[in-house]
Amino acid sequence: AGLKNYADALDKADLFVFMKNGLTVCFGVLIVQFLVALPAAWALARYDFRGKRLFFVIVLLGLAVPIQAPAIPLFMGLAEFNLLDTFFALMFPFFLSVFAIFLFRQAFMTFPEDIVLAARMDGMKEWEILWRIAVPSVRPQIAAFAVFSFVAHWNDLYWPLIVVTSPELVTPPLGMAQFSDPETGTNLAAAVLMVLPVLAFFTFMQRDFMAAVTQSGVK
């Protein structure tokens, strides 16, 4: 009976398409978040420049703004450029993560200045210091944020519900709406299948994620 529920779930909806779309969105968002947040955090932590305090205040204020607040302007902007119902529309609002900037900035604040000076004396460029020396030192924080971001966007229903209309772009939460019938066994089987990519990702990141938890506990 258990295996039949899984077979029925796969027959009822294309769960693998839902999972593929979810993975595309999650990893697409995560990559851009890292490319934006890590350099911004390093600049806030290590450099002095005009407007630095204001920029950090904006980052802190951004932590209090939910996605629902700018949803209408974002929707109208995407509609103006005919970008609704695309992967870009699903990912665009989340490319900038103020939480990531804040988290990595706090981690970079403890990075030894002597190492930075030694690297500069050896002729390393600033971007090399960041990506080759500083970023590997904050792997636990990167893993912790990666898990947080992946789970949040895998489970996000609000934004995909607004911008997606094509069946081929349906994400896991939208796809699970097709299992709202009383056949509990099929619903549960579909839910288990939808959770598997999240479990796999957490398992892959578990070592560094637990290191981040341990570090926060020690501090």
C-alpha positions as CSV (number, residue, x, y, z in Angstrom):
1,A,0.0,0.0,0.0
2,G,2.8,2.4,0.8
3,L,4.6,1.9,-2.5
4,K,1.2,2.3,-4.3
5,N,0.8,5.8,-2.6
6,Y,4.1,6.9,-4.1
7,A,3.2,5.6,-7.5
8,D,-0.2,7.3,-7.3
9,A,1.5,10.6,-6.3
10,L,3.9,10.4,-9.2
11,D,1.0,9.6,-11.6
12,K,-1.1,12.5,-10.3
13,A,1.5,15.2,-10.8
14,D,4.9,15.7,-12.3
15,L,6.7,15.9,-9.0
16,F,10.2,15.7,-10.6
17,V,9.4,18.9,-12.5
18,F,8.4,20.6,-9.3
19,M,11.6,19.5,-7.7
20,K,13.7,20.6,-10.7
21,N,12.1,24.0,-10.6
22,G,12.6,24.3,-6.8
23,L,16.3,23.4,-7.2
24,T,16.8,25.9,-10.0
25,V,15.3,28.7,-8.0
26,C,17.0,27.8,-4.7
27,F,20.5,27.4,-6.2
28,G,20.0,30.4,-8.6
29,V,19.1,32.7,-5.7
30,L,21.8,31.3,-3.4
31,I,24.6,31.8,-5.9
32,V,23.7,35.5,-6.6
33,Q,23.2,36.1,-2.8
34,F,26.8,34.9,-2.2
35,L,28.2,37.0,-5.1
36,V,26.5,40.1,-3.7
37,A,26.7,39.6,0.1
38,L,30.2,38.4,0.5
39,P,32.0,41.4,-1.1
40,A,29.5,43.8,0.5
41,A,30.1,42.2,3.9
42,W,33.9,42.3,3.5
43,A,33.8,45.9,2.5
44,L,31.7,46.8,5.6
45,A,34.0,44.8,7.9
46,R,37.4,45.8,6.6
47,Y,37.3,49.1,4.7
48,D,36.6,52.6,5.7
49,F,34.6,54.7,3.2
50,R,32.1,57.5,3.1
51,G,28.6,56.4,4.0
52,K,29.7,53.2,5.6
53,R,27.7,53.8,8.8
54,L,24.6,54.7,6.7
55,F,24.9,51.7,4.6
56,F,25.1,49.4,7.6
57,V,22.1,51.1,9.1
58,I,20.2,50.5,5.9
59,V,21.2,46.8,6.1
60,L,19.9,46.6,9.7
61,L,16.6,48.3,8.7
62,G,16.3,45.9,5.8
63,L,16.2,43.0,8.2
64,A,12.8,44.3,9.4
65,V,11.2,44.5,5.9
66,P,9.3,41.3,4.8
67,I,8.9,40.3,1.2
68,Q,5.2,41.2,1.4
69,A,6.0,44.9,1.8
70,P,7.6,45.6,-1.7
71,A,5.6,42.8,-3.4
72,I,3.3,45.1,-5.4
73,P,6.1,47.5,-6.7
74,L,8.2,44.4,-7.6
75,F,5.2,42.8,-9.4
76,M,4.5,46.0,-11.3
77,G,8.1,46.4,-12.3
78,L,8.4,42.8,-13.6
79,A,5.1,43.2,-15.5
80,E,6.4,46.4,-17.1
81,F,9.4,44.6,-18.5
82,N,7.3,41.5,-19.4
83,L,9.3,39.3,-17.0
84,L,6.4,37.7,-15.1
85,D,6.0,33.9,-15.3
86,T,9.8,33.3,-15.6
87,F,12.5,31.9,-13.5
88,F,14.0,35.4,-13.2
89,A,10.7,36.7,-11.7
90,L,10.8,33.8,-9.1
91,M,14.4,34.7,-8.1
92,F,14.8,38.4,-8.6
93,P,13.4,39.8,-5.3
94,F,15.8,37.6,-3.3
95,F,19.1,38.3,-5.0
96,L,20.0,40.9,-2.3
97,S,19.9,39.4,1.2
98,V,20.5,41.9,3.9
99,F,20.6,39.0,6.4
100,A,23.5,37.5,4.5
101,I,25.4,40.8,4.5
102,F,24.9,41.2,8.2
103,L,25.9,37.6,9.0
104,F,29.0,37.6,6.9
105,R,30.0,41.1,8.1
106,Q,29.9,39.9,11.7
107,A,32.1,36.9,10.7
108,F,34.6,39.0,8.8
109,M,35.0,41.4,11.7
110,T,36.9,38.7,13.6
111,F,39.3,37.9,10.6
112,P,42.9,38.7,11.7
113,E,44.2,41.9,10.2
114,D,47.8,40.5,10.2
115,I,46.8,37.9,7.6
116,V,45.3,40.7,5.4
117,L,48.5,42.8,5.7
118,A,50.7,39.8,5.0
119,A,48.7,38.9,1.9
120,R,49.0,42.5,0.6
121,M,52.7,42.4,1.2
122,D,52.9,39.2,-0.9
123,G,51.3,41.1,-3.8
124,M,47.8,39.6,-3.6
125,K,45.0,41.7,-5.0
126,E,42.0,42.7,-2.8
127,W,39.6,40.3,-4.6
128,E,42.1,37.4,-4.1
129,I,42.3,38.1,-0.4
130,L,38.5,38.0,-0.2
131,W,37.8,34.9,-2.3
132,R,41.0,32.8,-1.6
133,I,41.7,33.6,2.1
134,A,38.7,35.3,3.8
135,V,35.8,33.4,2.3
136,P,37.2,29.9,3.2
137,S,37.6,31.1,6.8
138,V,33.8,31.6,7.1
139,R,32.7,28.3,5.7
140,P,30.5,27.5,8.7
141,Q,28.6,30.8,8.4
142,I,28.2,30.2,4.6
143,A,26.8,26.7,5.3
144,A,24.4,28.0,7.9
145,F,23.1,30.7,5.6
146,A,22.9,28.3,2.6
147,V,20.7,26.0,4.6
148,F,18.5,28.9,5.8
149,S,18.2,30.3,2.2
150,F,17.6,26.9,0.6
151,V,14.8,25.9,3.0
152,A,13.2,29.3,2.9
153,H,12.9,29.4,-0.9
154,W,12.1,25.8,-1.3
155,N,9.1,26.3,1.0
156,D,8.1,29.7,-0.3
157,L,4.5,29.8,-1.6
158,Y,3.6,33.5,-1.4
159,W,5.8,34.9,-4.2
160,P,5.5,32.0,-6.7
161,L,1.7,32.1,-6.3
162,I,1.8,35.7,-7.5
163,V,4.2,35.5,-10.4
164,V,3.8,32.0,-11.8
165,T,1.0,30.8,-14.1
166,S,2.7,28.3,-16.4
167,P,2.6,24.6,-15.2
168,E,6.2,24.1,-16.3
169,L,7.4,26.7,-13.8
170,V,5.4,25.4,-10.8
171,T,7.6,25.2,-7.6
172,P,7.2,22.5,-4.8
173,P,4.7,24.4,-2.6
174,L,2.5,25.3,-5.6
175,G,2.7,21.7,-6.8
176,M,1.6,20.4,-3.4
177,A,-1.6,22.3,-3.8
178,Q,-2.7,19.6,-6.2
179,F,-2.7,17.2,-3.3
180,S,-5.5,18.9,-1.3
181,D,-7.9,15.9,-1.7
182,P,-8.8,13.6,1.2
183,E,-6.5,10.8,0.0
184,T,-4.1,11.1,2.9
185,G,-1.8,8.3,1.8
186,T,-1.1,10.0,-1.6
187,N,-0.7,13.4,0.0
188,L,1.8,12.1,2.5
189,A,3.8,10.2,-0.1
190,A,4.0,13.4,-2.3
191,A,5.1,15.4,0.8
192,V,7.9,12.9,1.6
193,L,9.2,13.1,-2.0
194,M,9.2,16.9,-1.9
195,V,11.2,16.9,1.4
196,L,14.0,14.6,0.0
197,P,16.0,17.4,-1.8
198,V,16.0,19.5,1.4
199,L,17.2,16.5,3.5
200,A,19.9,15.8,0.9
201,F,21.1,19.4,0.9
202,F,21.2,19.6,4.7
203,T,23.1,16.3,4.8
204,F,25.6,17.7,2.4
205,M,26.1,20.9,4.4
206,Q,25.7,19.3,7.8
207,R,29.3,19.3,8.9
208,D,29.9,23.0,8.3
209,F,26.4,23.9,9.5
210,M,27.0,22.2,12.9
211,A,30.3,24.0,13.1
212,A,28.5,27.3,12.8
213,V,26.1,26.2,15.6
214,T,29.0,25.2,17.8
215,Q,30.8,28.5,17.2
216,S,27.7,30.5,18.1
217,G,27.2,28.4,21.3
218,V,30.8,29.0,22.3
219,K,30.7,32.7,21.8
